[in-house]
Amino acid sequence: MFEYLNGLITTVTPSYIVVDVKGVGYKVQVANPYRYEENQEARVYVEQVVRDNEQSLYGFYDLNEKNIFLHLISVSGIGPKSALAILAGQDLQGLIHAIENDDVKYLTKFPKIGKKTAQQIILDLSGKFTAEGQMTLGEAPVEFSTGGNQELEDGLAALESLGYSTREIGKIKTQLEKEHLKSADEYLRAGLKLLSK
């Protein structure tokens, strides 16, 4: 139904953004909300997903990211939230490489992706990305005590909204506290790297 929204980003939370398009605020769930800045104009590519009891808008930074999302949700066992969690790492080349090279271990590092689902991703999507020339590329949040570091707190909340458990996030929190990064986006990316090791 929708291809993209051009508007003002009025709200950025750990799991979604709000895009104001001529006075209408669209709540859009995105892989990494901190790629967007409040009070900045942006184009957000979107996909509307309709389920039995909900309608949601999922947003993407570019068309390539949206296309990969659509491929992922076509796989049995992969829902929109799992697909967003996979996209959050922003290593689309690494993802495609893993699919093309039967790298089950890489895929099982994402939240809620077990060995069987990883094998299904490979089975369903192997060959599709190279054929299309695409190689160019919840629940209430748990409060984490971060000593007043709002950026780190937001980064950890974003990780949780992607499906990582409190235990998993707790394991990397101390390492992230030592990083002294400047933004929630940087903490989210650093956290994703640590969680994928």
C-alpha positions as CSV (number, residue, x, y, z in Angstrom):
1,M,0.0,0.0,0.0
2,F,2.8,2.5,1.0
3,E,6.2,2.7,-0.7
4,Y,7.8,5.5,1.4
5,L,7.0,8.4,3.8
6,N,8.6,11.8,3.4
7,G,8.2,13.7,6.6
8,L,9.6,15.1,9.9
9,I,10.9,12.6,12.4
10,T,9.1,13.7,15.6
11,T,9.9,10.8,17.9
12,V,12.8,8.3,18.2
13,T,12.3,5.4,20.7
14,P,14.3,2.2,21.1
15,S,11.9,0.3,18.8
16,Y,10.1,2.7,16.6
17,I,10.1,6.2,15.1
18,V,7.2,8.6,14.4
19,V,7.1,10.3,11.0
20,D,4.9,13.3,10.7
21,V,3.6,13.6,7.1
22,K,1.5,16.8,6.8
23,G,0.1,16.6,10.3
24,V,-0.4,12.8,10.4
25,G,2.0,10.9,12.7
26,Y,2.9,7.4,11.4
27,K,4.4,5.0,13.9
28,V,7.1,3.0,12.1
29,Q,9.0,0.1,13.5
30,V,12.6,0.1,12.3
31,A,15.7,-2.0,12.8
32,N,17.8,0.9,14.1
33,P,15.8,3.9,15.2
34,Y,19.0,5.8,16.0
35,R,19.9,6.2,12.4
36,Y,17.2,8.9,12.4
37,E,17.3,12.2,14.2
38,E,14.4,13.9,15.8
39,N,13.2,17.1,14.1
40,Q,14.9,16.2,10.9
41,E,13.2,15.6,7.5
42,A,13.7,12.1,6.2
43,R,12.4,9.6,3.6
44,V,11.6,6.3,5.2
45,Y,10.8,3.3,2.9
46,V,7.9,1.3,4.5
47,E,6.1,-2.0,4.3
48,Q,2.6,-2.4,5.8
49,V,2.2,-5.9,7.4
50,V,-1.4,-6.9,8.3
51,R,-1.9,-9.8,10.8
52,D,-5.1,-11.2,12.4
53,N,-5.2,-8.6,15.1
54,E,-2.8,-5.8,14.1
55,Q,-1.6,-3.6,11.3
56,S,2.0,-2.4,11.5
57,L,4.3,-0.2,9.4
58,Y,7.9,-1.4,9.1
59,G,10.5,1.1,8.0
60,F,13.8,0.9,6.1
61,Y,16.7,3.2,5.4
62,D,16.8,2.3,1.7
63,L,15.2,0.1,-0.9
64,N,17.9,-2.6,-0.6
65,E,17.1,-3.0,3.1
66,K,13.4,-3.2,2.4
67,N,13.9,-5.8,-0.3
68,I,16.0,-8.0,2.0
69,F,13.2,-7.7,4.7
70,L,10.6,-8.8,2.2
71,H,12.7,-11.9,1.3
72,L,13.3,-12.7,5.0
73,I,9.6,-12.6,5.9
74,S,8.8,-14.9,3.0
75,V,10.7,-17.6,4.9
76,S,8.6,-19.9,7.1
77,G,9.3,-19.1,10.7
78,I,10.6,-15.6,10.2
79,G,8.2,-12.8,11.3
80,P,8.7,-9.1,10.8
81,K,10.3,-8.5,14.2
82,S,12.9,-11.3,13.6
83,A,13.6,-9.8,10.1
84,L,14.2,-6.4,11.7
85,A,16.6,-7.9,14.2
86,I,18.6,-9.5,11.4
87,L,18.7,-6.2,9.5
88,A,19.8,-4.2,12.6
89,G,23.4,-5.3,12.3
90,Q,23.5,-3.4,9.0
91,D,25.9,-5.9,7.7
92,L,23.8,-6.8,4.7
93,Q,26.9,-8.1,2.7
94,G,27.7,-10.5,5.6
95,L,24.1,-11.7,5.8
96,I,23.9,-12.4,2.0
97,H,27.4,-14.0,2.1
98,A,26.2,-16.3,5.0
99,I,23.1,-17.3,3.0
100,E,25.0,-18.0,-0.2
101,N,27.7,-20.0,1.7
102,D,25.4,-22.2,3.9
103,D,26.8,-20.4,7.1
104,V,24.2,-21.7,9.6
105,K,26.4,-20.6,12.5
106,Y,26.3,-16.9,11.4
107,L,22.5,-16.9,11.1
108,T,21.9,-18.5,14.5
109,K,23.6,-15.5,16.2
110,F,20.5,-13.5,15.6
111,P,17.7,-13.6,18.3
112,K,15.1,-16.3,18.0
113,I,16.9,-17.9,15.0
114,G,17.6,-21.5,15.7
115,K,19.5,-24.0,13.5
116,K,16.3,-25.2,11.8
117,T,15.2,-21.7,10.9
118,A,18.7,-20.8,9.7
119,Q,18.7,-23.8,7.4
120,Q,15.3,-22.7,6.1
121,I,16.6,-19.2,5.4
122,I,19.5,-20.7,3.4
123,L,17.2,-23.2,1.6
124,D,14.6,-20.5,0.6
125,L,16.9,-17.6,-0.2
126,S,20.1,-19.1,-1.5
127,G,20.8,-17.7,-5.0
128,K,18.1,-15.0,-4.9
129,F,20.3,-12.1,-3.9
130,T,23.1,-12.7,-6.4
131,A,20.5,-13.3,-9.1
132,E,18.9,-9.9,-8.3
133,G,22.2,-8.1,-8.1
134,Q,21.7,-7.0,-4.5
135,M,25.3,-7.5,-3.4
136,T,25.7,-3.7,-3.4
137,L,25.3,-3.5,-0.3
138,G,6.6,-6.0,22.5
139,E,7.1,-6.2,26.0
140,A,7.9,-3.3,28.4
141,P,11.6,-2.6,28.1
142,V,13.8,-3.7,31.0
143,E,15.6,-0.8,32.7
144,F,19.3,-1.1,32.7
145,S,21.3,0.9,35.2
146,T,24.0,2.8,33.1
147,G,25.1,5.4,35.5
148,G,23.1,8.2,33.8
149,N,24.5,7.4,30.3
150,Q,21.3,8.0,28.3
151,E,22.8,7.1,25.0
152,L,24.0,3.7,26.3
153,E,20.6,3.2,28.0
154,D,18.8,3.8,24.7
155,G,21.2,1.5,22.8
156,L,20.5,-1.3,25.3
157,A,16.7,-0.8,25.1
158,A,17.0,-1.0,21.3
159,L,18.8,-4.3,21.6
160,E,16.0,-5.6,23.8
161,S,13.4,-4.5,21.4
162,L,15.1,-6.5,18.7
163,G,14.6,-9.7,20.8
164,Y,17.9,-10.1,22.7
165,S,17.3,-11.3,26.3
166,T,18.1,-9.4,29.4
167,R,20.8,-12.0,30.2
168,E,22.5,-11.6,26.8
169,I,22.4,-7.8,27.1
170,G,23.7,-8.0,30.7
171,K,26.8,-9.9,29.5
172,I,27.9,-7.1,27.2
173,K,26.8,-4.1,29.2
174,T,30.1,-3.8,31.1
175,Q,32.1,-3.9,27.9
176,L,29.9,-1.2,26.3
177,E,30.2,1.0,29.4
178,K,34.0,1.1,28.8
179,E,33.5,2.3,25.2
180,H,32.4,6.0,25.9
181,L,30.6,6.3,22.6
182,K,28.8,9.4,21.5
183,S,25.4,8.2,20.4
184,A,22.7,5.5,20.9
185,D,23.3,4.4,17.3
186,E,27.0,3.7,18.0
187,Y,26.2,1.8,21.2
188,L,23.6,-0.3,19.3
189,R,26.1,-1.1,16.6
190,A,28.8,-2.0,19.1
191,G,26.3,-4.1,21.0
192,L,25.3,-6.0,17.9
193,K,28.9,-6.7,17.1
194,L,29.6,-8.1,20.6
195,L,26.4,-10.2,20.5
196,S,27.4,-11.7,17.2
197,K,30.8,-13.0,18.4
